Amino acid sequence: SGVFVRNPALVDPETKALIDEYRAAVAPIANRIVGTISADITRTNNPTGESPLGDVIADAQLAYTQSSGAVIAFMNPGGIRADLSYTNSPGGEAPGQVTYGEAFTVQPFNNLVTTQTFTGAQIKAVLEQQFRPTSTLILQVSAGFTYDYNATLPIGSKVSNIRLGGVPLDPAASYRVTTNDFLANGGDGFPSLTAGTNRVYAPGFDVDALAAYLATGPIAPGPANRITKVG
């Protein structure tokens, strides 16, 4: 074994010139300040599987789609690819300022922001699909949406006390729910999210929803207190 060291003599000068030209061209876009944060916002999960940045992204997608009637947003944690750092300044910006490039590093997949209608019972089915025979994947949830789970109970009956704005979710009522289109198409093992109706796509991509939310800042780290593990 050994350490690989790139030999500068093997770098094609024309290729390097093209890359340097591209970097210079995109720098004004990448370094454009889109908003502010008040502290580091990390994607590190707490013991329930919730993260401060997961909360913020879910809140951003909810805010971005309230005109489509959205009242709940879910975000898959695997789609959150980096933390937001208060002091990181790749474009020379002041502490707390966030560039488009930083936001894109967090959400680099250009997913569409998708809103669909589900019943309360269908939403519970989605939450139950977080718990698999050999793994658990906890969706990040928007403000006002809370629930409990008991990991010791059988698969399919772990989730309880689902509430929206403090009011128990009605299994028969309809709710507008926002996710990215990867989840809406059943990604990450959530086939129940394909059952939504009246699908609407918001303009732009998920990174645009995050950027728009950061513009209302300074945004604080999410409280990571929306999901409660009771067993």
NORFENSUL-V346613 format. One record per backbone hydrogen bond with DSSP energy under -0.5 kcal/mol. NH is the residue of the N-H (numbers start at 1). CO is the residue of the C=O. Records with the same first field share a line. If there is no record, write none. Layout:
BEGIN
NH = CO ; CO
END
This chain:
BEGIN
4 = 2
8 = 6
10 = 7
11 = 8
12 = 10
16 = 12
17 = 13
18 = 14
19 = 15
20 = 16
21 = 17
22 = 18
23 = 19
24 = 20
25 = 21
26 = 22
27 = 23
28 = 24
29 = 26
30 = 26
31 = 27
32 = 29
34 = 98
35 = 98
36 = 214
37 = 96
38 = 219
39 = 219
41 = 84
42 = 40
46 = 50
49 = 46
53 = 42
55 = 51
56 = 52
57 = 53
58 = 54
59 = 55
60 = 56
61 = 57
62 = 58
63 = 59
64 = 60
65 = 61 ; 62
66 = 63
68 = 65
69 = 66
70 = 65
71 = 176
72 = 176
74 = 178
75 = 140
79 = 76
80 = 77
81 = 79 ; 106
84 = 41
85 = 83
92 = 89
96 = 86
97 = 94
98 = 35
100 = 32
101 = 30
103 = 99
104 = 100
105 = 101
106 = 102
107 = 103
114 = 112 ; 179
115 = 200
116 = 177
117 = 197
118 = 175
120 = 170 ; 173
121 = 171
123 = 119
124 = 120
125 = 121
126 = 122
127 = 123
128 = 124
129 = 125 ; 126
130 = 127
131 = 128
132 = 130 ; 135
137 = 130
139 = 137
140 = 75
142 = 73
145 = 142
146 = 144 ; 163
147 = 226
148 = 160
149 = 228
150 = 158
151 = 149
153 = 150
157 = 154
160 = 148
163 = 146
164 = 167
165 = 144
166 = 144
167 = 164
169 = 162
171 = 169
173 = 170
175 = 118
176 = 69
177 = 116 ; 175
178 = 72
179 = 114
181 = 112
184 = 180
185 = 181
186 = 183
187 = 182
189 = 186
190 = 186 ; 187
193 = 190
194 = 191
195 = 192
196 = 193
197 = 117
200 = 115
202 = 113
206 = 111
208 = 205
209 = 205
210 = 206
211 = 207
212 = 208
213 = 209
214 = 210
215 = 211
216 = 213
217 = 214
219 = 36
222 = 52
228 = 147
230 = 149 ; 228
231 = 149
END
